[in-house]
Amino acid sequence: MMDWTQTLTIILSVFGSTAAVWYVVREDIKRHDLELKEMRQEFHNVRTEMKEEFSKGHALWANLLKQIYDIKLDQSQRNAKA
């Protein structure tokens, strides 16, 4: 039969172990949260860059198509006069 000091020792050991595990887990969660925030920021930066590059490419294509249209329009007007 256990006396009260052995019971108290076991209870305190369980609580101490639980607290130690919780501390390690909590630090691990903080580290993972930080990594996740960094990954989100990196994704946001890459997405913003891609959006800007797409906009530049879209503008270049739109300008090129407008120039082609203007040239074709000018050619058709010359052919209509001739």
Beta strands, then each sheet from edge to edge (+ up, - down):
end
